[in-house]
Amino acid sequence: MSLVRRYGSAFGRFWWEFLVGDTPELLLGAALVVVVGAVLAHQGVARPVVVAAMPVLVIALLGASVRRAQRAGRPPRRPGG
């Protein structure tokens, strides 16, 4: 493999690990939050509403991710137990 190709591959792997890591849903969720903010701003929604909506969406995204991780770390509950 050529030196340029090896460096390009390592560069791509670094950014994949940096952006995606173990939780690809966080990358997709963050992109979705940015898109929602852009759509709200484009539709003429007042700036304070957009600014207030962004942290709320991010907190909801992180809460959902933590809840998912907690469920993945526990054994499944038995019905009635």
N, CA, C and O atoms as CSV, one atom per row, in Angstrom:
chain,resi,resn,atom,element,x,y,z
A,1,MET,N,N,0.860,-1.177,0.000
A,1,MET,CA,C,0.000,0.000,0.000
A,1,MET,C,C,0.904,1.237,0.000
A,1,MET,O,O,1.910,1.283,0.707
A,2,SER,N,N,0.536,2.216,-0.786
A,2,SER,CA,C,1.369,3.415,-0.877
A,2,SER,C,C,1.265,4.234,0.405
A,2,SER,O,O,0.323,4.091,1.185
A,3,LEU,N,N,2.254,5.089,0.597
A,3,LEU,CA,C,2.309,5.922,1.791
A,3,LEU,C,C,1.116,6.871,1.853
A,3,LEU,O,O,0.538,7.065,2.923
A,4,VAL,N,N,0.742,7.462,0.727
A,4,VAL,CA,C,-0.394,8.394,0.699
A,4,VAL,C,C,-1.682,7.660,1.054
A,4,VAL,O,O,-2.514,8.180,1.798
A,5,ARG,N,N,-1.842,6.468,0.527
A,5,ARG,CA,C,-3.055,5.702,0.813
A,5,ARG,C,C,-3.123,5.292,2.284
A,5,ARG,O,O,-4.189,5.330,2.898
A,6,ARG,N,N,-1.983,4.904,2.837
A,6,ARG,CA,C,-1.950,4.538,4.257
A,6,ARG,C,C,-2.298,5.724,5.145
A,6,ARG,O,O,-3.083,5.591,6.083
A,7,TYR,N,N,-1.713,6.888,4.852
A,7,TYR,CA,C,-2.027,8.087,5.633
A,7,TYR,C,C,-3.489,8.490,5.464
A,7,TYR,O,O,-4.134,8.902,6.428
A,8,GLY,N,N,-4.012,8.375,4.255
A,8,GLY,CA,C,-5.423,8.694,4.017
A,8,GLY,C,C,-6.343,7.765,4.780
A,8,GLY,O,O,-7.352,8.199,5.337
A,9,SER,N,N,-6.001,6.495,4.808
A,9,SER,CA,C,-6.795,5.523,5.544
A,9,SER,C,C,-6.741,5.804,7.048
A,9,SER,O,O,-7.765,5.751,7.729
A,10,ALA,N,N,-5.554,6.099,7.558
A,10,ALA,CA,C,-5.421,6.411,8.989
A,10,ALA,C,C,-6.190,7.684,9.338
A,10,ALA,O,O,-6.807,7.766,10.400
A,11,PHE,N,N,-6.156,8.663,8.458
A,11,PHE,CA,C,-6.891,9.917,8.671
A,11,PHE,C,C,-8.395,9.648,8.732
A,11,PHE,O,O,-9.091,10.172,9.601
A,12,GLY,N,N,-8.883,8.836,7.814
A,12,GLY,CA,C,-10.299,8.485,7.798
A,12,GLY,C,C,-10.711,7.696,9.027
A,12,GLY,O,O,-11.770,7.944,9.603
A,13,ARG,N,N,-9.870,6.738,9.434
A,13,ARG,CA,C,-10.183,5.975,10.648
A,13,ARG,C,C,-10.196,6.873,11.873
A,13,ARG,O,O,-11.050,6.705,12.744
A,14,PHE,N,N,-9.268,7.829,11.964
A,14,PHE,CA,C,-9.258,8.753,13.099
A,14,PHE,C,C,-10.564,9.526,13.180
A,14,PHE,O,O,-11.176,9.603,14.245
A,15,TRP,N,N,-10.996,10.101,12.058
A,15,TRP,CA,C,-12.216,10.901,12.096
A,15,TRP,C,C,-13.450,10.049,12.353
A,15,TRP,O,O,-14.379,10.505,13.020
A,16,TRP,N,N,-13.482,8.831,11.842
A,16,TRP,CA,C,-14.601,7.932,12.120
A,16,TRP,C,C,-14.668,7.653,13.617
A,16,TRP,O,O,-15.739,7.740,14.217
A,17,GLU,N,N,-13.530,7.317,14.222
A,17,GLU,CA,C,-13.504,7.020,15.652
A,17,GLU,C,C,-13.820,8.267,16.472
A,17,GLU,O,O,-14.498,8.182,17.495
A,18,PHE,N,N,-13.335,9.412,16.032
A,18,PHE,CA,C,-13.570,10.659,16.751
A,18,PHE,C,C,-15.044,11.061,16.698
A,18,PHE,O,O,-15.606,11.451,17.721
A,19,LEU,N,N,-15.674,10.976,15.540
A,19,LEU,CA,C,-17.054,11.425,15.378
A,19,LEU,C,C,-18.067,10.364,15.779
A,19,LEU,O,O,-19.074,10.682,16.412
A,20,VAL,N,N,-17.823,9.136,15.429
A,20,VAL,CA,C,-18.800,8.081,15.676
A,20,VAL,C,C,-18.496,7.356,16.980
A,20,VAL,O,O,-19.376,7.215,17.829
A,21,GLY,N,N,-17.274,6.901,17.144
A,21,GLY,CA,C,-16.892,6.198,18.365
A,21,GLY,C,C,-17.757,4.985,18.601
A,21,GLY,O,O,-17.988,4.189,17.691
A,22,ASP,N,N,-18.238,4.842,19.829
A,22,ASP,CA,C,-19.064,3.685,20.188
A,22,ASP,C,C,-20.549,3.949,20.014
A,22,ASP,O,O,-21.352,3.017,20.070
A,23,THR,N,N,-20.928,5.199,19.805
A,23,THR,CA,C,-22.354,5.545,19.771
A,23,THR,C,C,-22.685,6.362,18.522
A,23,THR,O,O,-22.694,7.592,18.566
A,24,PRO,N,N,-22.954,5.683,17.419
A,24,PRO,CA,C,-23.287,6.418,16.199
A,24,PRO,C,C,-24.581,7.214,16.315
A,24,PRO,O,O,-24.787,8.178,15.577
A,25,GLU,N,N,-25.471,6.810,17.257
A,25,GLU,CA,C,-26.721,7.560,17.395
A,25,GLU,C,C,-26.476,8.976,17.912
A,25,GLU,O,O,-27.275,9.873,17.642
A,26,LEU,N,N,-25.396,9.193,18.642
A,26,LEU,CA,C,-25.098,10.555,19.096
A,26,LEU,C,C,-24.690,11.446,17.929
A,26,LEU,O,O,-25.066,12.617,17.886
A,27,LEU,N,N,-23.924,10.906,16.984
A,27,LEU,CA,C,-23.564,11.686,15.798
A,27,LEU,C,C,-24.807,12.020,14.986
A,27,LEU,O,O,-24.988,13.161,14.562
A,28,LEU,N,N,-25.655,11.033,14.771
A,28,LEU,CA,C,-26.884,11.269,14.009
A,28,LEU,C,C,-27.820,12.219,14.752
A,28,LEU,O,O,-28.454,13.081,14.142
A,29,GLY,N,N,-27.902,12.058,16.065
A,29,GLY,CA,C,-28.747,12.946,16.867
A,29,GLY,C,C,-28.248,14.384,16.842
A,29,GLY,O,O,-29.045,15.316,16.735
A,30,ALA,N,N,-26.940,14.567,16.940
A,30,ALA,CA,C,-26.381,15.918,16.886
A,30,ALA,C,C,-26.640,16.559,15.527
A,30,ALA,O,O,-26.971,17.742,15.440
A,31,ALA,N,N,-26.485,15.769,14.473
A,31,ALA,CA,C,-26.783,16.291,13.140
A,31,ALA,C,C,-28.262,16.651,13.026
A,31,ALA,O,O,-28.609,17.663,12.417
A,32,LEU,N,N,-29.125,15.836,13.605
A,32,LEU,CA,C,-30.561,16.115,13.582
A,32,LEU,C,C,-30.885,17.398,14.350
A,32,LEU,O,O,-31.724,18.185,13.911
A,33,VAL,N,N,-30.236,17.610,15.481
A,33,VAL,CA,C,-30.456,18.833,16.259
A,33,VAL,C,C,-30.057,20.057,15.442
A,33,VAL,O,O,-30.765,21.064,15.445
A,34,VAL,N,N,-28.930,19.974,14.746
A,34,VAL,CA,C,-28.489,21.097,13.912
A,34,VAL,C,C,-29.479,21.341,12.777
A,34,VAL,O,O,-29.800,22.488,12.466
A,35,VAL,N,N,-29.963,20.264,12.159
A,35,VAL,CA,C,-30.934,20.408,11.067
A,35,VAL,C,C,-32.235,21.020,11.581
A,35,VAL,O,O,-32.797,21.901,10.931
A,36,VAL,N,N,-32.720,20.571,12.730
A,36,VAL,CA,C,-33.949,21.133,13.300
A,36,VAL,C,C,-33.758,22.619,13.586
A,36,VAL,O,O,-34.638,23.426,13.287
A,37,GLY,N,N,-32.617,22.981,14.161
A,37,GLY,CA,C,-32.337,24.393,14.421
A,37,GLY,C,C,-32.294,25.213,13.148
A,37,GLY,O,O,-32.807,26.331,13.109
A,38,ALA,N,N,-31.688,24.667,12.110
A,38,ALA,CA,C,-31.616,25.378,10.833
A,38,ALA,C,C,-33.003,25.532,10.210
A,38,ALA,O,O,-33.328,26.589,9.669
A,39,VAL,N,N,-33.810,24.492,10.285
A,39,VAL,CA,C,-35.168,24.569,9.729
A,39,VAL,C,C,-35.994,25.598,10.493
A,39,VAL,O,O,-36.709,26.399,9.889
A,40,LEU,N,N,-35.897,25.576,11.824
A,40,LEU,CA,C,-36.634,26.569,12.611
A,40,LEU,C,C,-36.187,27.988,12.268
A,40,LEU,O,O,-37.017,28.885,12.124
A,41,ALA,N,N,-34.896,28.187,12.139
A,41,ALA,CA,C,-34.386,29.515,11.808
A,41,ALA,C,C,-34.828,29.931,10.407
A,41,ALA,O,O,-35.166,31.091,10.174
A,42,HIS,N,N,-34.822,28.984,9.485
A,42,HIS,CA,C,-35.217,29.298,8.107
A,42,HIS,C,C,-36.707,29.619,7.998
A,42,HIS,O,O,-37.115,30.410,7.148
A,43,GLN,N,N,-37.513,29.005,8.856
A,43,GLN,CA,C,-38.951,29.240,8.830
A,43,GLN,C,C,-39.338,30.560,9.487
A,43,GLN,O,O,-40.514,30.923,9.500
A,44,GLY,N,N,-38.367,31.275,10.028
A,44,GLY,CA,C,-38.650,32.579,10.608
A,44,GLY,C,C,-39.044,32.529,12.071
A,44,GLY,O,O,-39.572,33.503,12.606
A,45,VAL,N,N,-38.793,31.403,12.722
A,45,VAL,CA,C,-39.073,31.309,14.151
A,45,VAL,C,C,-38.136,32.280,14.861
A,45,VAL,O,O,-36.981,32.445,14.469
A,46,ALA,N,N,-38.646,32.913,15.900
A,46,ALA,CA,C,-37.860,33.903,16.623
A,46,ALA,C,C,-36.548,33.309,17.114
A,46,ALA,O,O,-36.507,32.158,17.549
A,47,ARG,N,N,-35.486,34.086,17.047
A,47,ARG,CA,C,-34.160,33.625,17.425
A,47,ARG,C,C,-34.101,33.087,18.864
A,47,ARG,O,O,-33.476,32.051,19.088
A,48,PRO,N,N,-34.725,33.748,19.840
A,48,PRO,CA,C,-34.668,33.187,21.204
A,48,PRO,C,C,-35.292,31.799,21.309
A,48,PRO,O,O,-34.854,30.982,22.118
A,49,VAL,N,N,-36.305,31.529,20.502
A,49,VAL,CA,C,-36.929,30.201,20.523
A,49,VAL,C,C,-35.942,29.160,19.997
A,49,VAL,O,O,-35.811,28.080,20.572
A,50,VAL,N,N,-35.256,29.483,18.914
A,50,VAL,CA,C,-34.279,28.550,18.343
A,50,VAL,C,C,-33.130,28.340,19.324
A,50,VAL,O,O,-32.684,27.211,19.528
A,51,VAL,N,N,-32.652,29.421,19.928
A,51,VAL,CA,C,-31.539,29.320,20.875
A,51,VAL,C,C,-31.952,28.500,22.095
A,51,VAL,O,O,-31.136,27.748,22.627
A,52,ALA,N,N,-33.180,28.625,22.543
A,52,ALA,CA,C,-33.652,27.859,23.695
A,52,ALA,C,C,-33.929,26.401,23.320
A,52,ALA,O,O,-33.778,25.513,24.158
A,53,ALA,N,N,-34.325,26.148,22.090
A,53,ALA,CA,C,-34.660,24.789,21.674
A,53,ALA,C,C,-33.421,23.910,21.525
A,53,ALA,O,O,-33.492,22.707,21.775
A,54,MET,N,N,-32.307,24.477,21.130
A,54,MET,CA,C,-31.107,23.679,20.884
A,54,MET,C,C,-30.626,22.943,22.140
A,54,MET,O,O,-30.434,21.729,22.076
A,55,PRO,N,N,-30.423,23.616,23.271
A,55,PRO,CA,C,-29.975,22.864,24.458
A,55,PRO,C,C,-31.002,21.837,24.940
A,55,PRO,O,O,-30.631,20.774,25.436
A,56,VAL,N,N,-32.276,22.150,24.797
A,56,VAL,CA,C,-33.310,21.199,25.203
A,56,VAL,C,C,-33.216,19.933,24.355
A,56,VAL,O,O,-33.314,18.824,24.880
A,57,LEU,N,N,-33.028,20.095,23.060
A,57,LEU,CA,C,-32.895,18.935,22.177
A,57,LEU,C,C,-31.631,18.133,22.493
A,57,LEU,O,O,-31.660,16.903,22.482
A,58,VAL,N,N,-30.535,18.816,22.772
A,58,VAL,CA,C,-29.281,18.125,23.092
A,58,VAL,C,C,-29.419,17.366,24.409
A,58,VAL,O,O,-28.966,16.226,24.507
A,59,ILE,N,N,-30.030,17.970,25.414
A,59,ILE,CA,C,-30.222,17.293,26.700
A,59,ILE,C,C,-31.113,16.065,26.532
A,59,ILE,O,O,-30.855,15.022,27.133
A,60,ALA,N,N,-32.152,16.185,25.723
A,60,ALA,CA,C,-33.021,15.032,25.464
A,60,ALA,C,C,-32.244,13.921,24.755
A,60,ALA,O,O,-32.408,12.743,25.074
A,61,LEU,N,N,-31.411,14.292,23.808
A,61,LEU,CA,C,-30.594,13.318,23.086
A,61,LEU,C,C,-29.640,12.599,24.032
A,61,LEU,O,O,-29.524,11.374,23.980
A,62,LEU,N,N,-28.961,13.344,24.893
A,62,LEU,CA,C,-28.029,12.731,25.825
A,62,LEU,C,C,-28.756,11.861,26.844
A,62,LEU,O,O,-28.265,10.792,27.209
A,63,GLY,N,N,-29.919,12.309,27.306
A,63,GLY,CA,C,-30.702,11.502,28.238
A,63,GLY,C,C,-31.121,10.182,27.625
A,63,GLY,O,O,-31.055,9.140,28.278
A,64,ALA,N,N,-31.551,10.222,26.378
A,64,ALA,CA,C,-31.943,8.988,25.692
A,64,ALA,C,C,-30.745,8.059,25.514
A,64,ALA,O,O,-30.880,6.842,25.634
A,65,SER,N,N,-29.582,8.626,25.231
A,65,SER,CA,C,-28.386,7.808,25.063
A,65,SER,C,C,-27.968,7.161,26.377
A,65,SER,O,O,-27.586,5.991,26.392
A,66,VAL,N,N,-28.036,7.906,27.482
A,66,VAL,CA,C,-27.692,7.345,28.787
A,66,VAL,C,C,-28.678,6.250,29.164
A,66,VAL,O,O,-28.273,5.199,29.659
A,67,ARG,N,N,-29.961,6.481,28.938
A,67,ARG,CA,C,-30.974,5.469,29.247
A,67,ARG,C,C,-30.716,4.195,28.446
A,67,ARG,O,O,-30.828,3.088,28.973
A,68,ARG,N,N,-30.374,4.357,27.183
A,68,ARG,CA,C,-30.091,3.195,26.332
A,68,ARG,C,C,-28.866,2.439,26.841
A,68,ARG,O,O,-28.860,1.209,26.863
A,69,ALA,N,N,-27.839,3.166,27.247
A,69,ALA,CA,C,-26.627,2.522,27.758
A,69,ALA,C,C,-26.894,1.800,29.072
A,69,ALA,O,O,-26.346,0.724,29.310
A,70,GLN,N,N,-27.726,2.382,29.923
A,70,GLN,CA,C,-28.057,1.723,31.179
A,70,GLN,C,C,-28.816,0.429,30.934
A,70,GLN,O,O,-28.557,-0.579,31.592
A,71,ARG,N,N,-29.731,0.448,30.013
A,71,ARG,CA,C,-30.496,-0.764,29.702
A,71,ARG,C,C,-29.600,-1.837,29.097
A,71,ARG,O,O,-29.787,-3.027,29.353
A,72,ALA,N,N,-28.631,-1.416,28.295
A,72,ALA,CA,C,-27.731,-2.388,27.668
A,72,ALA,C,C,-26.797,-3.015,28.693
A,72,ALA,O,O,-26.322,-4.132,28.491
A,73,GLY,N,N,-26.529,-2.318,29.785
A,73,GLY,CA,C,-25.614,-2.828,30.793
A,73,GLY,C,C,-26.261,-3.731,31.821
A,73,GLY,O,O,-25.549,-4.418,32.553
A,74,ARG,N,N,-27.559,-3.759,31.905
A,74,ARG,CA,C,-28.278,-4.569,32.887
A,74,ARG,C,C,-28.811,-5.840,32.242
A,74,ARG,O,O,-29.108,-5.865,31.047
A,75,PRO,N,N,-28.931,-6.906,33.053
A,75,PRO,CA,C,-29.607,-8.080,32.503
A,75,PRO,C,C,-31.109,-7.768,32.372
A,75,PRO,O,O,-31.635,-6.957,33.135
A,76,PRO,N,N,-31.784,-8.388,31.439
A,76,PRO,CA,C,-33.207,-8.112,31.257
A,76,PRO,C,C,-34.004,-8.486,32.495
A,76,PRO,O,O,-33.710,-9.474,33.167
A,77,ARG,N,N,-35.013,-7.682,32.781
A,77,ARG,CA,C,-35.872,-7.964,33.940
A,77,ARG,C,C,-36.830,-9.089,33.606
A,77,ARG,O,O,-37.336,-9.198,32.489
A,78,ARG,N,N,-37.064,-9.922,34.608
A,78,ARG,CA,C,-38.039,-11.004,34.427
A,78,ARG,C,C,-39.434,-10.457,34.734
A,78,ARG,O,O,-39.600,-9.656,35.654
A,79,PRO,N,N,-40.410,-10.879,33.985
A,79,PRO,CA,C,-41.775,-10.443,34.282
A,79,PRO,C,C,-42.188,-10.923,35.678
A,79,PRO,O,O,-41.976,-12.079,36.044
A,80,GLY,N,N,-42.783,-10.002,36.447
A,80,GLY,CA,C,-43.251,-10.336,37.761
A,80,GLY,C,C,-42.145,-10.408,38.814
A,80,GLY,O,O,-42.388,-10.828,39.946
A,81,GLY,N,N,-40.905,-9.990,38.433
A,81,GLY,CA,C,-39.820,-10.132,39.395
A,81,GLY,C,C,-39.193,-8.909,39.738
A,81,GLY,O,O,-38.261,-8.897,40.542
